[in-house]
C-alpha cells in the first residue's frame, strides 16, 4: 500500500467533514424519525407521503453537495444520478428498518415518496447550480456562441 503524503491527508479529512459528515448526520436524523413507535396524528390523507417527500428532499440535497464535490468533472456516473440513487436506496433501507419498529409499517408508497423527494431536490439543485455556473461564466451569448475567458463568443 502506498503511503499518502501528510499534506494530502488533512484535505481528505476536511473534505469528509465538510461534505460527507453532514450526509451521515442527516441519515441519522431520518433513522431517529423512523425509530419513533407512533408517528403522530394524521390530519389529512396524504400527510405521511408529503412528510416522506420533504424529509427525503433533504436527503437528496445534502448528498448532492458531497457527490458533486467528489465526482463532478470525472468520467463515469454523473453526480445527480449518484445522489438520487443514494436517496432512493436509503429509502429502501429505512422502510426495511421500520418493519422492526413496533407500531410502524413498511409501505412501498412511502419509498416512492422518498425517491421522488430525493430526485426533486437533486434536479432543483442541478438546475440551480447550472444557472449559477452559467452566470459566473458570462452565460450563453446572443447568437448561440459560448462564453470564453476572453469574452469572445466561439
WOCOR-V312349 format. One record per run of one state. SS is the DSSP state (2 for helix, 1 for strand, 0 for the rest). FROM is the first residue (numbers start at 1). LEN is the number of residues. If there is no record, write none. Layout:
ss=SS from=FROM len=LEN
ss=SS from=FROM len=LEN
This chain:
ss=0 from=1 len=5
ss=2 from=6 len=29
ss=0 from=35 len=12
ss=2 from=47 len=25
ss=0 from=72 len=7
ss=2 from=79 len=20
ss=0 from=99 len=9
ss=2 from=108 len=29
ss=0 from=137 len=18
